[in-house]
Amino acid sequence: MEAFVLDGLRTPIGRHAGALAGVRPDDLAARVIRALVDRAPVAPGMIEDVVLGCACQAGEDGRNIGRNAALRWAREGQLTPQDLASNFRTE
């Protein structure tokens, strides 16, 4: 098995009650995944794992944001959640 890191992005930094207050963390992270996939030199169907870091896992962030963001991205794109591997990790 081989693993490749294709690229990396981060979500914008917000502030308490700021412009991002109404955006769900996994929706915001799904936008980052979509941007990474759009600029990656591989077909989306080749992506098996998503490793996503979350510095403050409290409230909505505490529900495995990496997995949920990847599933949200998959539903918006041409993949179904079943197309992705089940080993999502939040690190």
All heavy atoms as an XYZ file, in Angstrom:
677
protein
N       0.839     -1.169      0.000
C       0.000      0.000      0.000
C       0.892      1.244      0.000
O       1.860      1.324      0.724
C      -0.904     -0.001      1.228
C      -1.721      1.252      1.325
S      -2.608      1.502      2.873
C      -3.485      0.001      3.076
N       0.546      2.203     -0.823
C       1.274      3.467     -0.861
C       0.338      4.598     -0.459
O      -0.856      4.555     -0.738
C       1.800      3.739     -2.261
C       2.884      2.777     -2.701
C       3.388      3.150     -4.072
O       2.619      2.978     -5.028
O       4.531      3.610     -4.154
N       0.899      5.586      0.189
C       0.122      6.769      0.568
C       0.789      8.003      0.000
O       2.016      8.081     -0.068
C       0.048      6.863      2.088
N      -0.007      8.933     -0.415
C       0.497     10.180     -0.974
C      -0.212     11.352     -0.317
O      -1.428     11.323     -0.142
C       0.233     10.243     -2.486
C       0.898      9.146     -3.254
C       0.231      7.966     -3.522
C       2.205      9.297     -3.697
C       0.844      6.947     -4.222
C       2.826      8.283     -4.402
C       2.152      7.101     -4.664
N       0.541     12.354      0.023
C      -0.035     13.614      0.474
C       0.008     14.532     -0.733
O       1.083     14.861     -1.241
C       0.758     14.224      1.651
C       0.197     15.580      2.023
C       0.748     13.273      2.841
N      -1.155     14.927     -1.206
C      -1.222     15.711     -2.430
C      -1.090     17.209     -2.191
O      -0.519     17.923     -2.993
C      -2.538     15.444     -3.154
C      -2.729     14.017     -3.653
C      -4.108     13.862     -4.262
C      -1.664     13.671     -4.664
N      -1.637     17.689     -1.103
C      -1.689     19.121     -0.884
C      -2.224     19.366      0.520
O      -2.587     18.435      1.226
C      -2.626     19.764     -1.915
C      -2.296     21.211     -2.205
O      -1.581     21.836     -1.391
O      -2.759     21.719     -3.229
N      -2.288     20.595      0.909
C      -2.841     20.940      2.204
C      -3.436     22.334      2.175
O      -2.922     23.222      1.512
N      -4.543     22.514      2.838
C      -5.216     23.807      2.985
C      -5.767     23.892      4.395
O      -5.864     22.897      5.097
C      -6.392     23.935      2.004
C      -6.099     24.171      0.547
C      -7.395     24.183     -0.255
C      -5.391     25.494      0.350
N      -6.166     25.073      4.777
C      -6.825     25.226      6.066
C      -8.078     26.062      5.888
O      -8.225     26.770      4.903
C      -5.892     25.859      7.086
C      -5.490     27.284      6.795
C      -5.087     28.047      8.051
N      -6.229     28.213      8.897
C      -6.265     27.868     10.185
N      -5.213     27.398     10.779
N      -7.355     28.017     10.891
N      -8.954     25.964      6.862
C     -10.151     26.796      6.856
C      -9.768     28.202      7.289
O      -8.719     28.415      7.893
C     -11.205     26.235      7.830
O     -10.626     26.163      9.136
C     -11.706     24.876      7.404
N     -10.609     29.176      7.001
C     -10.332     30.530      7.480
C     -10.382     30.578      9.006
O     -11.039     29.757      9.641
C     -11.455     31.376      6.894
C     -12.217     30.507      5.978
C     -11.813     29.101      6.205
N      -9.699     31.532      9.556
C      -9.738     31.736     11.009
C     -10.845     32.732     11.310
O     -10.873     33.829     10.753
C      -8.382     32.261     11.521
C      -7.294     31.236     11.239
C      -8.460     32.582     13.004
C      -5.899     31.715     11.542
N     -11.757     32.336     12.150
C     -12.864     33.217     12.506
C     -12.712     33.760     13.912
O     -11.734     33.493     14.604
N     -13.696     34.516     14.303
C     -13.725     35.028     15.670
C     -15.105     34.782     16.257
O     -16.066     34.561     15.533
C     -13.331     36.492     15.724
C     -14.342     37.415     15.074
C     -13.974     38.850     15.254
N     -12.926     39.160     14.301
C     -12.511     40.357     14.028
N     -13.013     41.372     14.638
N     -11.572     40.558     13.142
N     -15.185     34.839     17.553
C     -16.450     34.590     18.249
C     -17.540     35.529     17.729
O     -17.349     36.736     17.650
C     -16.258     34.782     19.759
C     -17.515     34.509     20.532
N     -18.054     33.251     20.620
C     -18.333     35.331     21.213
C     -19.157     33.313     21.345
N     -19.340     34.567     21.716
N     -18.657     34.951     17.310
C     -19.815     35.681     16.783
C     -19.472     36.461     15.509
O     -20.132     37.436     15.176
C     -20.417     36.613     17.835
N     -18.458     36.013     14.783
C     -18.044     36.681     13.550
C     -18.806     36.178     12.335
O     -19.854     35.524     12.446
N     -18.262     36.450     11.163
C     -18.920     36.126      9.900
C     -19.119     34.625      9.695
O     -20.025     34.207      8.978
C     -18.111     36.695      8.738
N     -18.296     33.796     10.329
C     -18.403     32.344     10.159
C     -19.233     31.669     11.247
O     -19.360     30.448     11.263
C     -16.997     31.725     10.139
C     -16.081     32.184      9.012
C     -14.681     31.627      9.194
C     -16.654     31.789      7.665
N     -19.801     32.454     12.145
C     -20.529     31.894     13.293
C     -21.679     30.982     12.870
O     -21.980     30.001     13.546
C     -21.046     33.010     14.198
N     -22.315     31.258     11.755
C     -23.449     30.457     11.318
C     -23.087     29.289     10.418
O     -23.965     28.573      9.953
N     -21.812     29.071     10.175
C     -21.365     27.986      9.283
C     -20.962     26.785     10.128
O     -20.164     26.904     11.047
C     -20.168     28.443      8.414
C     -19.730     27.319      7.485
C     -20.526     29.685      7.635
N     -21.538     25.635      9.809
C     -21.170     24.412     10.541
C     -19.717     24.061     10.265
O     -19.248     24.204      9.129
C     -22.054     23.247     10.098
C     -23.490     23.347     10.540
C     -24.307     22.229      9.913
N     -23.665     20.942     10.040
C     -24.181     19.914     10.696
N     -25.342     20.014     11.278
N     -23.535     18.775     10.748
N     -18.993     23.578     11.270
C     -17.584     23.231     11.076
C     -17.356     22.198      9.976
O     -16.407     22.318      9.201
C     -17.152     22.679     12.440
C     -18.123     23.240     13.404
C     -19.406     23.409     12.655
N     -18.226     21.194      9.888
C     -18.017     20.182      8.852
C     -18.353     20.717      7.459
O     -17.749     20.311      6.475
C     -18.776     18.887      9.156
C     -20.225     19.095      9.538
O     -20.643     20.253      9.719
O     -20.945     18.094      9.668
N     -19.273     21.673      7.356
C     -19.526     22.317      6.061
C     -18.312     23.126      5.617
O     -17.927     23.103      4.448
C     -20.744     23.236      6.135
C     -22.055     22.475      6.195
O     -22.093     21.308      5.742
O     -23.042     23.037      6.701
N     -17.717     23.847      6.541
C     -16.533     24.643      6.235
C     -15.377     23.740      5.812
O     -14.691     24.001      4.820
C     -16.147     25.474      7.452
C     -15.095     26.544      7.262
C     -15.533     27.570      6.224
C     -14.823     27.232      8.594
N     -15.184     22.649      6.532
C     -14.117     21.706      6.191
C     -14.398     21.009      4.860
O     -13.464     20.726      4.096
C     -13.945     20.682      7.306
N     -15.659     20.733      4.554
C     -16.003     20.110      3.270
C     -15.624     21.027      2.111
O     -15.186     20.563      1.057
C     -17.496     19.779      3.215
N     -15.739     22.335      2.306
C     -15.318     23.282      1.259
C     -13.811     23.202      1.033
O     -13.343     23.325     -0.096
C     -15.717     24.698      1.646
C     -17.206     24.906      1.650
C     -17.564     26.294      2.080
N     -18.995     26.413      2.252
C     -19.598     27.531      2.602
N     -18.900     28.626      2.812
N     -20.894     27.561      2.740
N     -13.068     23.006      2.099
C     -11.614     22.858      1.973
C     -11.284     21.574      1.222
O     -10.436     21.565      0.327
C     -10.938     22.880      3.358
C      -9.477     22.489      3.258
C     -11.079     24.249      3.996
N     -11.962     20.483      1.560
C     -11.739     19.214      0.854
C     -12.068     19.380     -0.624
O     -11.310     18.938     -1.495
C     -12.569     18.082      1.488
C     -12.083     17.799      2.906
C     -12.496     16.820      0.623
C     -12.995     16.870      3.692
N     -13.177     20.045     -0.929
C     -13.559     20.259     -2.327
C     -12.480     21.055     -3.065
O     -12.115     20.723     -4.197
C     -14.884     21.003     -2.410
C     -15.385     21.154     -3.839
C     -16.724     21.875     -3.980
N     -17.636     21.646     -2.888
C     -18.038     22.625     -2.037
N     -17.601     23.853     -2.181
N     -18.886     22.339     -1.073
N     -11.952     22.094     -2.438
C     -10.897     22.896     -3.068
C      -9.638     22.069     -3.312
O      -8.999     22.185     -4.362
C     -10.579     24.105     -2.201
N      -9.287     21.208     -2.352
C      -8.118     20.345     -2.529
C      -8.311     19.372     -3.682
O      -7.417     19.160     -4.492
C      -7.832     19.566     -1.241
C      -7.174     20.342     -0.120
C      -7.234     19.551      1.181
C      -5.741     20.670     -0.474
N      -9.491     18.764     -3.744
C      -9.767     17.795     -4.804
C      -9.787     18.484     -6.158
O      -9.283     17.938     -7.149
C     -11.101     17.061     -4.522
C     -11.534     16.225     -5.714
C     -10.963     16.190     -3.288
N     -10.331     19.702     -6.220
C     -10.386     20.427     -7.493
C      -8.998     20.708     -8.047
O      -8.805     20.733     -9.256
C     -11.144     21.753     -7.328
C     -12.636     21.553     -7.174
O     -13.130     20.435     -7.434
O     -13.310     22.529     -6.772
N      -8.014     20.920     -7.187
C      -6.673     21.225     -7.685
C      -5.727     20.028     -7.664
O      -4.581     20.152     -8.072
C      -6.072     22.408     -6.942
C      -6.018     22.304     -5.467
C      -5.702     23.651     -4.846
N      -4.572     23.539     -3.931
C      -4.150     24.502     -3.159
N      -4.744     25.674     -3.189
N      -3.136     24.328     -2.357
N      -6.206     18.873     -7.237
C      -5.371     17.667     -7.179
C      -5.269     17.018     -8.561
O      -6.230     17.030     -9.328
C      -5.953     16.669     -6.188
N      -4.124     16.419     -8.858
C      -3.937     15.780    -10.163
C      -4.428     14.331    -10.197
O      -3.897     13.519    -10.943
C      -2.421     15.856    -10.357
C      -1.875     15.753     -8.974
C      -2.874     16.474     -8.099
N      -5.428     13.989     -9.390
C      -5.973     12.633     -9.382
C      -7.496     12.702     -9.464
O      -8.098     13.711     -9.131
C      -5.571     11.852     -8.099
C      -4.079     11.694     -8.006
C      -6.121     12.506     -6.863
N      -8.079     11.604     -9.892
C      -9.537     11.523     -9.950
C     -10.103     11.409     -8.534
O      -9.518     10.725     -7.690
C      -9.953     10.311    -10.771
N     -11.224     12.056     -8.252
C     -11.808     11.978     -6.910
C     -12.045     10.543     -6.435
O     -11.929     10.253     -5.250
C     -13.129     12.737     -7.048
C     -12.894     13.687     -8.165
C     -11.970     12.959     -9.115
N     -12.336      9.637     -7.351
C     -12.588      8.250     -6.974
C     -11.364      7.523     -6.438
O     -11.487      6.457     -5.844
N     -10.185      8.101     -6.627
C      -8.956      7.484     -6.123
C      -8.693      7.828     -4.657
O      -7.821      7.245     -4.033
C      -7.766      7.913     -6.973
C      -7.823      7.401     -8.403
S      -6.405      7.920     -9.372
C      -5.097      7.023     -8.546
N      -9.434      8.769     -4.119
C      -9.218      9.204     -2.734
C      -9.906      8.218     -1.800
O     -11.106      7.984     -1.889
C      -9.762     10.630     -2.522
C      -8.991     11.593     -3.418
C      -9.664     11.032     -1.054
C      -9.558     12.974     -3.474
N      -9.126      7.622     -0.921
C      -9.655      6.629      0.002
C      -9.717      7.126      1.439
O     -10.497      6.628      2.221
C      -8.811      5.364     -0.056
C      -8.883      4.664     -1.398
C      -7.995      3.437     -1.444
O      -7.233      3.219     -0.484
O      -8.060      2.711     -2.441
N      -8.875      8.057      1.800
C      -8.830      8.537      3.178
C      -8.733     10.051      3.206
O      -8.145     10.652      2.311
C      -7.616      7.983      3.933
C      -7.751      6.514      4.245
O      -8.795      6.128      4.798
O      -6.819      5.767      3.931
N      -9.295     10.614      4.230
C      -9.170     12.040      4.497
C      -8.646     12.172      5.912
O      -9.214     11.608      6.841
C     -10.523     12.766      4.363
C     -10.415     14.215      4.807
C     -11.038     12.672      2.939
N      -7.547     12.886      6.081
C      -7.000     13.155      7.407
C      -7.174     14.645      7.634
O      -6.636     15.460      6.892
C      -5.514     12.751      7.513
C      -4.973     13.073      8.894
C      -5.351     11.277      7.201
N      -7.953     14.979      8.641
C      -8.289     16.375      8.882
C      -8.046     16.692     10.346
O      -8.495     15.953     11.226
C      -9.760     16.601      8.522
C     -10.221     18.039      8.507
C     -10.893     18.338      7.178
C     -11.158     18.307      9.646
N      -7.332     17.746     10.615
C      -7.047     18.146     11.987
C      -8.081     19.121     12.507
O      -8.639     19.908     11.767
N      -8.341     19.040     13.784
C      -9.295     19.937     14.429
C      -8.719     20.306     15.785
O      -8.593     19.458     16.667
C     -10.644     19.260     14.568
S     -11.888     20.309     15.298
N      -8.357     21.568     15.967
C      -7.670     21.993     17.189
C      -8.582     22.063     18.406
O      -8.148     21.834     19.523
C      -7.019     23.356     16.965
N      -9.832     22.373     18.210
C     -10.745     22.552     19.345
C     -11.990     21.716     19.114
O     -12.920     22.157     18.456
C     -11.107     24.026     19.499
S     -12.260     24.332     20.850
N     -12.005     20.510     19.640
C     -13.137     19.620     19.392
C     -14.156     19.718     20.512
O     -14.309     18.828     21.330
C     -12.641     18.200     19.216
C     -11.796     18.064     17.981
C     -11.557     16.622     17.616
O     -12.245     15.729     18.071
N     -10.581     16.394     16.778
N     -14.850     20.817     20.534
C     -15.920     21.035     21.506
C     -17.193     21.348     20.739
O     -17.149     21.835     19.618
C     -15.560     22.194     22.432
N     -18.327     21.077     21.339
C     -19.595     21.360     20.669
C     -19.711     20.571     19.386
O     -19.468     19.373     19.347
N     -20.054     21.250     18.296
C     -20.214     20.578     17.004
C     -18.910     19.997     16.497
O     -18.903     19.047     15.730
C     -20.772     21.552     15.969
C     -22.243     21.827     16.136
C     -22.816     22.564     14.940
O     -22.058     23.014     14.073
O     -24.037     22.667     14.878
N     -17.777     20.571     16.901
C     -16.487     20.068     16.434
C     -16.164     18.697     17.012
O     -15.295     18.005     16.508
C     -15.359     21.028     16.831
C     -15.461     22.356     16.108
O     -16.295     22.462     15.197
O     -14.698     23.261     16.449
N     -16.828     18.295     18.074
C     -16.502     17.051     18.763
C     -17.128     15.813     18.171
O     -17.054     14.746     18.750
N     -17.713     15.896     17.033
C     -18.402     14.734     16.449
C     -17.711     14.214     15.205
O     -18.315     14.052     14.173
C     -19.857     15.068     16.174
C     -20.033     16.267     15.313
C     -21.498     16.655     15.223
N     -21.594     17.982     14.698
C     -21.370     18.308     13.440
N     -21.071     17.390     12.557
N     -21.456     19.544     13.045
N     -16.416     13.987     15.314
C     -15.596     13.446     14.222
C     -15.728     14.294     12.966
O     -16.221     13.851     11.928
C     -15.941     11.985     13.957
C     -14.838     11.287     13.194
O     -13.939     11.917     12.652
N     -14.904      9.980     13.129
N     -15.255     15.502     13.073
C     -15.408     16.476     11.994
C     -14.771     16.008     10.687
O     -15.293     16.273      9.612
C     -14.874     17.859     12.425
C     -15.224     18.915     11.391
C     -13.392     17.808     12.699
C     -14.942     20.312     11.843
N     -13.664     15.293     10.750
C     -13.024     14.814      9.527
C     -13.919     13.877      8.738
O     -14.066     14.007      7.524
N     -14.517     12.937      9.421
C     -15.412     11.980      8.752
C     -16.632     12.689      8.181
O     -17.012     12.479      7.033
C     -15.855     10.902      9.738
C     -16.789      9.886      9.127
C     -17.159      8.799     10.142
N     -17.882      7.732      9.511
C     -19.183      7.755      9.260
N     -19.902      8.807      9.571
N     -19.773      6.728      8.673
N     -17.253     13.542      8.973
C     -18.456     14.233      8.517
C     -18.169     15.198      7.372
O     -18.971     15.314      6.444
C     -19.134     14.948      9.686
C     -19.820     13.952     10.593
O     -20.604     13.141     10.131
N     -19.511     13.995     11.871
N     -17.044     15.866      7.410
C     -16.689     16.767      6.308
C     -16.462     15.980      5.022
O     -16.913     16.390      3.946
C     -15.439     17.568      6.675
N     -15.791     14.840      5.115
C     -15.553     14.014      3.926
C     -16.868     13.479      3.368
O     -17.067     13.437      2.147
C     -14.604     12.867      4.260
N     -17.780     13.084      4.238
C     -19.080     12.599      3.766
C     -19.878     13.721      3.114
O     -20.537     13.515      2.098
C     -19.871     11.983      4.924
C     -19.295     10.679      5.469
C     -20.061     10.242      6.714
C     -19.322      9.585      4.412
N     -19.824     14.918      3.681
C     -20.515     16.060      3.070
C     -19.925     16.371      1.697
O     -20.659     16.652      0.744
C     -20.438     17.284      3.974
C     -21.354     17.187      5.150
C     -21.301     18.450      5.984
N     -22.278     18.413      7.041
C     -23.582     18.579      6.891
N     -24.084     18.808      5.711
N     -24.395     18.522      7.920
N     -18.594     16.340      1.597
C     -17.947     16.569      0.308
C     -18.384     15.508     -0.704
O     -18.703     15.821     -1.852
C     -16.420     16.565      0.461
C     -15.735     16.361     -0.852
C     -15.631     17.270     -1.858
C     -15.130     15.164     -1.324
N     -14.970     16.714     -2.929
C     -14.659     15.422     -2.623
C     -14.931     13.906     -0.775
C     -13.994     14.463     -3.366
C     -14.275     12.957     -1.525
C     -13.824     13.241     -2.800
N     -18.411     14.254     -0.282
C     -18.770     13.166     -1.198
C     -20.199     13.329     -1.710
O     -20.470     13.110     -2.892
C     -18.615     11.820     -0.495
N     -21.109     13.730     -0.842
C     -22.504     13.905     -1.266
C     -22.656     15.046     -2.264
O     -23.516     15.009     -3.127
C     -23.386     14.182     -0.045
C     -23.636     12.965      0.766
C     -24.647     13.248      1.864
N     -24.558     12.208      2.855
C     -24.209     12.395      4.106
N     -23.953     13.596      4.563
N     -24.145     11.389      4.941
N     -21.835     16.089     -2.127
C     -21.924     17.232     -3.040
C     -21.299     16.923     -4.402
O     -21.644     17.550     -5.388
C     -21.205     18.439     -2.441
C     -21.867     18.982     -1.213
C     -21.045     20.073     -0.560
O     -20.019     20.466     -1.141
O     -21.420     20.520      0.524
N     -20.378     15.988     -4.421
C     -19.654     15.691     -5.656
C     -20.253     14.525     -6.401
O     -21.438     14.243     -6.329
N     -19.399     13.836     -7.092
C     -19.833     12.718     -7.914
C     -19.649     11.384     -7.212
O     -19.811     10.347     -7.824
C     -19.058     12.739     -9.226
C     -19.283     14.013    -10.001
C     -18.440     14.076    -11.247
O     -17.787     13.126    -11.617
N     -18.459     15.227    -11.886
N     -19.312     11.421     -5.950
C     -19.113     10.192     -5.192
C     -20.262     10.004     -4.216
O     -20.899     10.944     -3.803
C     -17.813     10.266     -4.383
C     -16.520     10.470     -5.151
C     -15.370     10.605     -4.169
C     -16.270      9.315     -6.089
N     -20.486      8.773     -3.855
C     -21.385      8.496     -2.742
C     -20.510      8.186     -1.540
O     -19.345      7.808     -1.689
C     -22.286      7.280     -3.043
O     -21.462      6.125     -3.159
C     -23.091      7.492     -4.317
N     -21.029      8.342     -0.333
C     -20.223      7.996      0.836
C     -19.676      6.583      0.790
O     -18.622      6.298      1.315
C     -21.201      8.187      1.991
C     -22.147      9.220      1.501
C     -22.303      8.933      0.021
N     -20.369      5.669      0.111
C     -19.902      4.293      0.024
C     -18.655      4.187     -0.843
O     -17.925      3.211     -0.764
C     -21.003      3.380     -0.525
C     -22.170      3.213      0.404
C     -23.132      4.399      0.384
O     -23.180      5.163     -0.564
N     -23.882      4.562      1.449
N     -18.398      5.186     -1.694
C     -17.204      5.169     -2.535
C     -15.940      5.418     -1.720
O     -14.852      5.073     -2.151
C     -17.281      6.234     -3.638
C     -18.326      5.908     -4.679
O     -18.598      4.715     -4.908
O     -18.865      6.858     -5.259
N     -16.089      6.052     -0.574
C     -14.932      6.379      0.251
C     -14.676      5.263      1.256
O     -15.592      4.568      1.682
C     -15.179      7.692      1.013
C     -15.368      8.928      0.138
C     -15.764     10.109      1.006
C     -14.121      9.223     -0.637
N     -13.433      5.114      1.644
C     -13.104      4.113      2.664
C     -13.731      4.522      3.986
O     -14.035      5.684      4.217
C     -11.589      4.006      2.812
N     -13.906      3.591      4.887
C     -14.548      3.882      6.163
C     -13.549      4.332      7.227
O     -13.924      4.551      8.359
C     -15.298      2.645      6.651
O     -14.397      1.574      6.833
N     -12.297      4.463      6.887
C     -11.267      4.821      7.871
C     -11.004      6.314      7.885
O      -9.915      6.755      7.568
C      -9.952      4.083      7.588
C     -10.096      2.601      7.800
O     -10.942      2.171      8.555
N      -9.280      1.835      7.124
N     -11.966      7.105      8.274
C     -11.747      8.539      8.405
C     -11.152      8.798      9.774
O     -11.568      8.219     10.764
C     -13.051      9.309      8.241
C     -13.608      9.200      6.874
C     -14.719      8.416      6.617
C     -13.016      9.866      5.816
C     -15.212      8.301      5.354
C     -13.522      9.748      4.538
C     -14.619      8.974      4.309
N     -10.168      9.676      9.809
C      -9.498      9.992     11.067
C      -9.507     11.489     11.273
O      -9.358     12.257     10.333
C      -8.052      9.511     11.034
C      -7.920      8.015     10.895
C      -6.468      7.616     10.817
N      -5.767      8.142      9.675
C      -5.845      7.657      8.450
N      -6.634      6.642      8.191
N      -5.144      8.163      7.459
N      -9.672     11.889     12.503
C      -9.488     13.288     12.884
C      -8.267     13.321     13.755
O      -8.203     12.642     14.763
C     -10.711     13.818     13.647
O     -11.845     13.680     12.826
C     -10.515     15.271     14.016
N      -7.266     14.061     13.337
C      -6.005     14.125     14.092
C      -5.649     15.538     14.384
O      -5.997     16.445     13.704
C      -4.900     13.452     13.296
C      -5.203     11.987     13.086
C      -4.114     11.284     12.301
O      -3.072     11.889     12.006
O      -4.321     10.127     11.977
